[in-house]
Amino acid sequence: MVSYIVTGGTGFLGRRVVRGLLAADPTAIVHVLVRAESLAKFTAHHAQNPDSDRVFALVGDLTAEGLGLGDGAPRADHVLHLGAVYDMTADEQTAHAANVAGTRSVIELARSLDATLHHVSSVAVAGDHRGKFFEEDFDLGQNLSSPYHRTKFAAEKLVREAGDVRWRVYRPAIIVGDSRTGEMDKIDGPYYFFSAISTLAALPSELPLPLPDLGATNVVPVDYVAEAMVRLVRREGLDGRTFHLVNPRPQPFGEIYRALATAAGGPVGIGTVPGSARALSGLGQVPGANAVRDFLFEQAGIPAEVAPHVGFTAEFIAESTQAQLPGLTVPAFDTYADRLWDFWRANLDPGRGRQDANAPQLAGRTVLITGASSGIGLATAHAVARRGAIVLMVARGVEDLTAAAESVRAEGGTAFAYPCDITDAEGVELLVKTVLTEHDHVDYLINNAGRSIRRSVANSVDRMHDFERTMAVNYFGAVRLILALLPSMRERHFGHIVNISSIAVQTKAPRFAAYAASKSALDNFSEIAAVENRGAGVTFTSIRMPLVRTPMIAPTEVYRYLPLPDPERAADIVIRALLERPDRIDTPVGTFSQAVEMFMPSLKRTIMHTGFRLFGESTAAQRKPGEVAVAAEPVEPAEPTRNALTVLGPVFAPLMVMPGSAARMGRILPGVHW
């Protein structure tokens, strides 16, 4: 019976090596070093393994002293060290902790067990060496330009200098997915360029696209590396040797691109431009050129740390390695590029969650709406359900929400009711956890729930709670939901958040200080969040909604005389926000009010002050000190609202019913959506 201890055994390559060792020897026993927090991952990975009864978790930590093996390690004939930080974007300290300090601990483990150490290094140790790089080559004075290169070199050096330990070193090239299935576990190496190739795929395939000469790379599929390692680990008499698990022939970037472009259906190019390699090299010496290059790569989703290191100036010789692997050859990249591409598109493409241009819009999409039991929220729930969306309806009142969801289902829609008070942090946390468990994701979030309080500042000096409860719903509640759903949306690289803001943000109407301030806070938060998450595929729309005839405004009598839209009309605006995803949707009234404030601020204040004096204070605000308010929303006096409308109506009301003028102004003010 042969026993193994494996670090990195839950990783993409490590899982395949463990399976290969168990399959090759029915008596083999494998212990995999696993952190305590990764035990569930370990169990899930090996649950389908037919030899799972011979693989065991060894709880420890590669970066801990003594690997964190407080009770010691089991007997082992071989220690396979695959654990490392392979991330090119990792900083020096992080890479050193795993790659160097971790390797030192693994060497001590192999020494204490008198086991053969099998160390997985990388062709990165060749650095910027030019020319042939043989298996027995190591320190040839090459420059190591990244933390990854330096720490992998230092780790291999430790192994080579461990004179009393039997060792073997394996240097894989850039590992891509399985050549048979295309399976890959993360975006890494050449996969960073897949999104750019996907963008080019939108161009005609016959486009004569010239390609720059970016040199050559070296790519191998994970199944080849795993099979080669299993054979070499089990073969006797190979101690003290190094093995290059590489493609024996350098692969020009143009060759890699053409294979992937063919799989993507894009232009394959007409060949590399002569002299472009020398031109690009010279351009790199121009001050600031590398900064521009890095910026352009970042815009394409390619980390600046990765781009300079996907090509090699060294040619890796693997003749001695191949001699030990009769019958095992590296498949040509173009024979499996289509499998890599198909798996990436289905599982790793950052844009895979986006709507198919040919699919019915909103059909099958998951839309979460707050304040969904009445008014705009309920009308929107009906509207999106009629378009085939899955509607997740959220509101505080259980009975009203249940009835609202049933009304959507009665029309043939798909609706789920989730009672929740969005001012309750624990309640929102449970809501999001439940929704993501039951529906996997949320495509669209509509922050519609809101509270409106109409009271002058002078009559609010002893009512700080009015401002707090308004912010609790309109700002903190909405932000709480955004933050809870943002990680899931970023992971899928798709999500759209619609905030039902208010025209009050633009008009700054008197007596609405608490309400307008809360909506302004949400607007500003969302504008910043939109900029920060633009590259992650998460977008925001702020709808500066005009007054809508809903139960929330019913107590304010003055609104009864205005030509207000009903909730169904407001729902149409929300649908537009979902389909077109503009940054904001304004009204002519709101934009006109902002224009007056910008160019004639004194006039704007005079108009607003006149309105403040003409429109009466709410009944609740007029209570004498000591009286207790019994209504959540104020009830307005009947007078002098009609007289006030005769004064202010001619100023703003016409703009609410002049679509032709709105269209003309929209052309003058680009970016404003009406």
C-alpha positions in Angstrom: 0.0 0.0 0.0 1.3 3.4 -1.0 0.2 6.5 0.9 0.3 10.1 -0.2 -0.1 13.5 1.4 -1.2 16.2 -1.1 -1.3 20.0 -0.6 -3.6 21.9 -3.0 -5.7 18.7 -3.5 -8.9 20.7 -3.7 -7.6 22.8 -6.5 -8.3 22.5 -10.2 -5.2 20.5 -11.0 -4.9 18.8 -7.5 -8.4 17.2 -7.7 -7.4 15.5 -10.9 -4.1 14.3 -9.6 -5.7 12.8 -6.5 -8.3 11.0 -8.6 -5.5 9.7 -10.9 -3.4 8.4 -8.0 -6.4 6.5 -6.6 -7.5 5.1 -9.9 -3.9 4.0 -10.8 -3.5 2.0 -7.6 -6.5 0.4 -5.9 -4.5 0.2 -2.6 -3.4 3.8 -2.5 -4.4 6.1 0.4 -4.4 9.9 0.0 -4.6 12.5 2.7 -5.4 16.0 1.4 -4.3 19.1 3.4 -7.5 21.1 3.9 -8.2 24.2 5.9 -11.1 23.8 8.4 -13.2 26.3 6.5 -12.8 24.3 3.3 -14.0 20.9 4.6 -17.4 21.3 2.9 -15.6 22.1 -0.4 -13.4 19.0 0.0 -16.4 16.8 0.7 -18.3 18.2 -2.3 -15.3 17.7 -4.7 -14.8 14.1 -3.7 -18.4 13.0 -3.2 -18.7 11.7 -6.8 -15.3 10.0 -6.7 -15.7 6.2 -6.8 -12.6 5.9 -4.6 -13.7 8.4 -2.0 -13.3 5.9 0.7 -9.6 6.1 0.3 -9.2 9.9 0.4 -9.2 11.7 3.7 -9.1 15.3 4.8 -6.0 16.4 6.8 -7.0 19.6 8.6 -4.2 22.2 8.4 -3.1 25.3 6.6 -0.3 25.8 4.1 0.5 29.3 5.5 0.5 28.2 9.2 3.6 27.2 11.2 4.2 23.5 10.8 1.2 23.5 8.3 -1.1 23.8 11.3 -0.8 20.0 12.0 -1.1 20.1 15.7 -1.5 16.3 16.0 1.1 15.5 13.5 0.8 13.9 10.1 0.0 10.4 9.1 2.6 8.1 7.5 3.3 8.9 3.9 5.6 7.6 1.2 5.1 10.6 -1.0 4.3 14.3 -0.3 2.8 16.1 -3.4 3.1 19.9 -3.0 0.6 21.5 -5.4 -0.6 24.2 -3.0 0.4 27.7 -3.9 -0.9 31.2 -4.8 -1.1 31.1 -8.6 -2.7 34.5 -8.9 -0.5 36.9 -11.0 -2.2 39.9 -9.3 -1.3 38.8 -5.7 1.1 41.0 -3.8 4.6 40.0 -2.6 3.6 39.3 1.0 0.6 37.1 0.1 2.6 35.1 -2.5 5.5 34.7 -0.2 3.4 33.3 2.6 2.1 30.4 0.5 4.7 29.9 -2.1 7.9 30.2 0.0 7.0 29.8 3.6 4.5 27.1 2.8 7.1 25.2 0.7 9.6 25.4 3.6 7.0 23.8 5.9 6.3 21.1 3.3 10.0 20.3 3.0 10.1 19.8 6.8 7.1 17.5 6.6 8.7 15.4 3.9 12.0 15.3 5.9 10.2 14.2 9.1 8.3 11.4 7.2 11.3 10.4 5.1 9.0 10.8 2.1 9.7 11.7 -1.5 8.8 15.3 -2.1 7.1 16.1 -5.4 7.1 19.9 -5.9 5.0 21.6 -8.5 6.9 24.6 -9.7 6.2 26.6 -12.9 7.9 27.6 -16.1 7.7 31.1 -14.6 11.0 30.4 -12.9 12.6 31.0 -16.3 11.7 34.7 -16.0 12.9 36.7 -19.0 15.5 34.2 -20.1 15.9 34.2 -23.9 16.5 31.0 -25.8 16.3 27.4 -24.9 15.5 26.5 -21.3 16.2 22.8 -20.5 14.8 20.7 -17.6 18.1 20.8 -15.7 18.4 24.6 -16.1 17.5 26.8 -13.1 19.4 29.9 -12.2 20.7 31.4 -15.4 20.8 35.0 -14.2 17.2 35.7 -15.5 15.2 38.6 -14.3 12.0 37.8 -12.3 9.6 40.7 -12.8 6.6 39.8 -10.6 5.9 38.5 -7.1 4.6 35.2 -8.6 7.8 34.7 -10.6 10.1 35.5 -7.7 8.3 33.4 -5.1 8.0 30.3 -7.4 11.7 30.7 -8.1 12.5 31.0 -4.4 10.3 27.9 -3.6 12.0 25.7 -6.1 15.4 26.9 -4.9 14.5 25.7 -1.4 13.6 22.3 -2.7 16.8 21.9 -4.7 18.9 22.9 -1.7 17.1 20.4 0.6 20.0 17.9 0.3 18.7 15.3 2.7 15.2 15.1 1.1 14.4 13.1 -2.0 12.7 15.4 -4.4 11.3 15.8 -7.9 10.2 19.1 -9.6 7.4 19.6 -12.1 7.2 22.7 -14.2 3.8 23.1 -16.0 3.3 25.8 -18.6 0.1 27.9 -18.6 -2.7 25.4 -17.7 -6.1 25.8 -19.4 -9.2 23.7 -19.2 -9.8 20.1 -19.9 -9.2 19.2 -23.6 -12.1 16.8 -23.5 -14.8 18.8 -21.7 -13.4 22.3 -21.7 -13.9 22.5 -17.9 -12.1 25.3 -16.1 -12.6 26.7 -12.6 -11.7 30.4 -12.9 -10.6 33.2 -15.2 -6.9 33.0 -15.4 -4.0 33.4 -17.9 -5.3 33.5 -21.5 -8.9 33.4 -20.2 -8.6 37.1 -19.4 -8.5 37.7 -23.2 -11.6 35.7 -23.9 -14.0 38.7 -23.3 -12.0 40.8 -25.9 -12.2 38.0 -28.4 -16.0 37.8 -27.7 -16.3 41.5 -28.5 -14.4 41.0 -31.8 -16.7 38.1 -32.6 -19.5 40.7 -33.2 -17.5 41.8 -36.3 -18.0 40.0 -39.7 -15.9 36.8 -39.7 -14.5 37.7 -43.2 -13.1 41.0 -41.9 -9.4 41.2 -42.9 -8.1 41.9 -39.4 -4.3 42.3 -39.1 -2.8 40.9 -36.0 0.2 42.3 -34.0 3.1 40.0 -33.4 3.0 39.4 -29.7 5.5 36.6 -29.6 4.7 33.1 -28.4 3.1 31.5 -25.3 2.9 27.9 -24.0 -0.4 26.4 -23.2 -1.3 22.9 -21.9 -4.7 21.4 -20.9 -5.2 20.3 -17.3 -5.9 16.7 -18.2 -2.5 16.3 -19.8 -0.7 17.8 -16.8 -2.6 15.6 -14.3 -2.0 12.4 -16.3 1.7 13.3 -16.7 2.2 14.0 -13.0 0.5 10.7 -11.9 2.7 8.7 -14.3 5.9 10.5 -13.2 5.1 10.3 -9.4 4.5 6.6 -9.6 7.6 5.8 -11.7 10.7 4.8 -9.7 14.2 6.1 -10.2 13.4 9.7 -11.1 14.5 11.5 -7.9 16.5 14.7 -8.3 15.0 15.4 -11.7 12.9 18.2 -13.1 10.1 17.7 -15.7 8.7 20.2 -18.1 5.0 19.7 -18.5 4.7 21.9 -21.6 3.8 22.0 -25.2 7.0 20.9 -26.9 6.4 23.5 -29.6 6.1 27.3 -28.9 2.6 28.6 -29.8 2.5 32.0 -31.5 -0.2 34.3 -30.2 -1.7 34.5 -33.7 -2.2 30.7 -33.7 -4.0 30.8 -30.3 -6.1 33.7 -31.4 -7.2 32.1 -34.7 -8.3 28.9 -32.9 -10.4 30.9 -30.4 -11.7 33.3 -33.0 -12.8 30.3 -35.1 -14.6 28.9 -32.1 -16.2 32.3 -31.3 -17.3 32.9 -34.9 -15.2 36.1 -35.2 -12.6 37.3 -37.7 -9.6 35.0 -37.7 -7.2 37.6 -39.0 -5.0 37.7 -42.0 -1.7 37.1 -40.3 0.7 39.1 -38.2 2.0 42.5 -39.3 5.7 42.3 -40.2 7.9 44.3 -37.8 5.1 44.8 -35.3 7.0 42.9 -32.6 10.0 45.3 -32.9 7.6 48.3 -33.1 5.8 47.3 -29.9 9.0 46.7 -28.1 10.3 50.2 -29.0 6.9 51.7 -28.1 7.4 50.2 -24.6 10.4 52.4 -24.1 8.4 55.6 -24.6 7.7 57.3 -21.2 4.1 56.7 -20.2 3.5 54.1 -22.9 3.2 51.2 -20.4 0.8 53.2 -18.3 -1.4 53.7 -21.3 -1.1 50.0 -22.2 -2.1 49.0 -18.6 -5.1 51.4 -18.7 -6.3 49.9 -22.0 -5.9 46.4 -20.7 -7.9 47.2 -17.5 -10.7 48.7 -19.7 -10.8 45.3 -21.5 -11.0 43.5 -18.2 -7.4 42.3 -18.3 -5.4 42.9 -15.1 -2.3 45.0 -15.8 -0.2 42.5 -13.9 -1.2 39.7 -16.2 -0.7 41.1 -19.7 3.1 41.3 -19.7 3.5 37.7 -18.5 1.3 35.5 -20.8 4.1 35.3 -23.4 7.5 33.7 -23.0 10.9 34.7 -24.3 12.2 31.2 -23.4 11.7 28.0 -25.3 11.1 25.1 -22.9 12.7 21.9 -23.9 10.9 18.8 -22.7 12.6 15.9 -24.5 13.7 14.1 -21.3 10.2 14.5 -19.8 8.5 13.1 -22.9 10.8 10.2 -22.9 9.3 9.2 -19.6 5.8 9.5 -20.9 5.5 7.1 -23.9 2.1 7.3 -25.6 1.1 10.6 -23.9 1.2 13.6 -26.1 0.0 17.2 -25.7 -3.0 17.8 -28.0 -2.9 20.6 -30.5 -4.6 23.7 -29.2 -6.9 24.0 -32.2 -8.3 20.5 -31.6 -9.9 21.6 -28.3 -10.2 25.4 -28.4 -13.9 25.1 -29.2 -14.5 23.1 -26.0 -12.6 25.7 -24.0 -14.7 28.4 -25.6 -18.0 26.7 -25.2 -17.4 26.0 -21.5 -16.2 29.6 -20.9 -19.3 31.1 -22.6 -21.6 28.9 -20.5 -19.9 29.1 -17.1 -17.2 31.8 -16.9 -18.1 34.5 -19.4 -18.6 37.7 -17.2 -21.5 38.7 -19.5 -23.3 35.4 -19.5 -26.1 36.8 -17.3 -27.0 39.5 -19.8 -30.1 39.4 -21.9 -29.9 37.6 -25.2 -30.6 40.2 -27.9 -33.0 37.7 -29.6 -34.8 36.7 -26.4 -38.0 38.3 -25.3 -37.1 41.2 -23.0 -37.7 40.4 -19.3 -39.0 36.9 -20.1 -37.6 34.6 -17.5 -35.8 37.4 -15.6 -36.1 37.6 -11.8 -37.4 41.0 -10.7 -37.5 42.0 -7.0 -39.9 44.9 -6.1 -40.2 46.5 -2.7 -43.4 48.3 -1.7 -45.1 45.8 -4.0 -48.5 45.5 -2.2 -50.0 48.7 -3.7 -49.5 51.7 -5.9 -46.6 51.8 -8.2 -45.1 48.6 -6.8 -48.2 46.5 -7.5 -48.8 48.1 -10.9 -45.1 47.3 -11.8 -45.4 43.8 -10.6 -48.4 43.2 -13.0 -46.5 44.9 -15.8 -43.3 42.8 -15.5 -45.3 39.6 -14.9 -47.2 40.2 -18.2 -43.8 40.3 -19.9 -42.8 36.9 -18.6 -40.7 37.9 -15.6 -40.6 36.1 -12.3 -41.7 38.7 -9.7 -40.5 38.7 -6.1 -42.9 41.0 -4.3 -41.7 42.5 -1.0 -43.7 44.6 1.5 -44.4 44.8 5.2 -48.1 43.9 5.4 -48.5 40.1 5.1 -52.2 40.1 4.2 -52.0 42.9 1.6 -48.8 41.4 0.1 -50.4 38.0 -0.2 -53.5 39.4 -1.9 -51.3 41.4 -4.3 -49.2 38.4 -5.3 -52.4 36.4 -5.8 -53.8 39.1 -8.1 -50.6 38.8 -10.3 -50.9 35.0 -10.4 -54.6 35.3 -11.2 -53.6 37.1 -14.5 -51.2 34.2 -15.3 -48.1 35.7 -13.9 -45.4 34.2 -11.7 -45.2 35.9 -8.4 -43.8 35.1 -5.0 -44.6 37.1 -1.8 -41.8 37.8 0.7 -43.0 39.9 3.7 -40.1 42.0 5.0 -39.6 45.4 6.7 -36.6 46.8 4.8 -35.7 48.9 7.8 -34.9 45.7 9.7 -31.3 44.7 8.9 -31.7 41.1 10.1 -34.9 40.8 8.1 -33.3 42.0 4.9 -30.4 39.6 5.4 -32.8 36.7 5.8 -34.8 38.0 2.8 -31.8 38.1 0.5 -30.5 34.7 1.7 -33.9 33.1 1.1 -34.3 34.7 -2.3 -30.9 33.7 -3.6 -31.4 30.1 -2.2 -34.8 29.7 -3.9 -34.2 31.7 -7.1 -30.4 31.6 -7.4 -30.1 35.3 -8.4 -31.9 38.6 -8.9 -31.6 40.3 -12.3 -33.5 43.5 -11.4 -34.0 45.3 -8.1 -36.7 48.0 -8.0 -36.4 50.1 -4.8 -40.0 51.4 -4.7 -40.8 51.3 -1.0 -40.9 54.8 0.4 -42.2 57.1 3.1 -43.3 60.7 2.5 -43.7 63.3 5.3 -45.0 66.7 4.5 -44.1 69.1 7.3 -42.2 72.4 7.5 -38.8 72.5 9.2 -40.1 75.0 11.7 -42.8 72.5 12.8 -40.3 69.7 13.0 -37.9 71.0 15.5 -39.1 68.4 18.1 -39.6 65.6 15.5 -36.2 64.3 14.7 -37.8 60.9 14.4 -39.6 62.1 11.2 -36.2 62.5 9.5 -34.9 59.3 10.9 -37.8 57.1 9.8 -37.8 58.7 6.3 -34.2 58.0 5.9 -34.6 54.5 7.3 -37.0 53.5 4.5 -36.0 55.7 1.5 -32.3 55.6 1.9 -30.9 53.0 4.4 -33.5 50.4 3.4 -32.8 50.8 -0.3 -29.0 50.8 0.2 -29.2 47.8 2.5 -30.9 45.8 -0.3 -28.4 47.1 -2.9 -25.4 46.1 -0.8 -26.9 42.6 -0.1 -27.6 41.8 -3.7 -24.5 43.5 -5.3 -22.1 40.6 -4.8 -24.4 38.2 -6.6 -24.9 40.6 -9.4 -21.2 41.3 -9.8 -20.5 37.6 -9.8 -22.9 37.1 -12.7 -21.8 40.3 -14.3 -25.3 41.4 -14.7 -27.8 43.3 -12.7 -29.9 46.5 -12.9 -31.1 48.5 -10.0 -34.0 50.9 -10.4 -34.5 53.5 -7.7 -37.9 55.2 -7.6 -36.7 58.7 -6.7 -38.8 61.8 -6.8 -39.3 65.0 -8.7 -38.9 66.6 -5.2 -35.1 66.0 -5.6 -35.2 68.6 -8.5 -38.0 70.9 -7.3 -37.0 71.0 -3.6 -40.6 71.6 -2.7 -41.2 73.3 0.6 -42.4 71.1 3.5 -40.7 68.1 2.0 -37.2 68.5 3.5 -37.1 65.0 5.1 -38.4 63.3 2.0 -36.4 65.2 -0.6 -33.2 64.8 1.4 -33.6 61.0 1.7 -34.3 60.6 -2.0 -31.3 62.9 -2.8 -29.1 60.7 -0.6 -30.1 57.6 -2.6 -29.6 59.4 -5.9 -26.0 60.4 -5.0 -25.2 57.0 -3.6 -26.4 55.3 -6.8 -24.6 57.6 -9.1 -21.3 56.8 -7.4 -22.1 53.0 -7.2 -23.0 53.1 -10.9 -19.6 54.4 -11.8 -17.7 52.0 -9.6 -19.7 48.9 -10.9 -19.9 49.8 -14.5 -17.2 47.4 -15.5 -18.9 44.6 -13.5 -22.1 44.8 -15.5 -24.2 46.3 -12.8 -26.2 49.4 -13.8 -28.5 51.9 -12.1 -31.5 54.0 -13.1 -32.9 56.8 -11.0 -36.5 57.7 -11.9 -37.3 61.2 -10.6 -40.9 60.2 -10.5 -43.6 62.9 -10.7 -46.5 62.9 -8.4 -48.5 59.7 -8.9 -52.1 59.2 -7.7 -51.3 56.6 -5.0 -52.5 56.0 -1.4 -49.3 57.7 -0.2 -50.4 61.2 -1.4 -54.1 60.8 -0.8 -54.1 62.8 2.5 -52.7 65.8 0.7 -55.8 67.6 -0.6 -54.0 69.9 -3.0 -52.9 67.0 -5.1 -56.5 66.2 -5.8 -56.7 69.1 -8.2 -53.5 68.3 -10.2 -53.6 66.2 -13.4 -51.5 63.3 -12.0 -50.7 60.0 -13.7 -52.1 56.8 -12.2 -49.8 53.9 -11.0 -50.2 52.1 -14.4 -48.6 55.0 -16.2 -45.8 55.1 -13.6 -45.3 51.4 -14.1 -44.8 52.1 -17.8 -41.9 54.4 -16.9 -40.4 51.7 -14.7 -40.6 49.1 -17.5 -38.8 51.6 -19.7 -36.1 51.8 -17.1 -35.7 48.0 -17.0 -35.6 47.7 -20.8 -33.4 50.7 -21.8 -31.4 51.0 -18.5 -30.7 54.8 -18.8 -28.9 56.5 -16.0 -31.9 58.5 -15.0 -35.4 59.3 -16.2 -36.6 62.9 -15.5 -39.8 64.8 -16.2 -40.0 68.1 -18.1 -41.2 69.8 -14.9 -38.2 68.6 -12.9 -35.7 69.6 -15.6 -37.4 73.0 -16.0 -37.3 73.5 -12.2 -33.5 72.7 -12.2 -33.0 75.1 -15.1 -34.8 77.9 -13.3 -32.7 77.2 -10.2 -29.5 77.3 -12.2 -30.2 80.4 -14.3 -32.6 82.3 -12.1 -32.1 81.1 -8.5 -33.8 84.2 -7.0 -36.9 83.6 -9.1 -37.0 80.0 -8.1 -36.8 80.8 -4.4 -39.5 83.5 -4.8 -41.9 81.0 -6.5 -41.2 78.3 -3.9 -41.7 80.7 -1.0 -44.9 81.9 -2.5 -46.1 78.4 -2.7 -45.0 77.7 0.8 -47.1 80.6 2.1 -50.2 79.7 0.0 -50.3 76.0 0.7 -51.4 75.3 4.2 -49.5 73.2 6.8 -50.8 69.7 7.4 -53.4 69.1 10.1 -50.9 67.0 12.0 -48.4 69.8 11.9 -50.9 72.3 13.2 -51.6 70.4 16.4 -51.0 72.2 19.6 -48.1 71.2 21.8 -48.9 68.1 23.9 -51.5 66.8 21.4 -50.8 63.3 20.1 -50.7 62.6 16.4 -52.8 59.6 15.4 -52.2 59.5 11.7 -49.0 58.3 10.0 -49.6 60.7 7.1 -50.9 64.3 7.4 -54.3 65.3 6.2 -54.4 68.6 4.4 -56.9 71.5 4.9 -59.4 72.3 2.1 -58.2 75.9 1.8 -56.5 77.7 0.3 -55.4 75.0 -2.2 -57.5 76.1 -5.1 -56.3 79.7 -4.9 -52.7 78.5 -4.6 -53.1 76.5 -7.8 -54.3 79.5 -9.7 -51.1 81.3 -8.8 -48.5 78.4 -9.3 -50.4 76.3 -11.8 -49.5 78.4 -14.9 -45.8 78.1 -14.0 -45.4 74.3 -13.8 -48.7 72.5 -14.8 -48.4 73.1 -18.6 -45.1 71.3 -18.7 -46.8 68.1 -17.4 -49.0 67.8 -20.5 -46.9 69.0 -23.4 -45.2 65.9 -24.9 -44.1 67.7 -28.0 -42.3 70.3 -26.0 -40.7 67.6 -23.9 -39.4 65.9 -27.0 -37.9 69.1 -28.3 -36.3 69.9 -25.0 -35.0 66.3 -24.8 -33.0 67.0 -28.0 -31.6 70.1 -26.5 -30.6 68.4 -23.3 -28.9 65.1 -24.3 -28.7 62.4 -21.6 -32.0 63.5 -20.0 -34.7 60.8 -20.5 -38.3 61.9 -20.5 
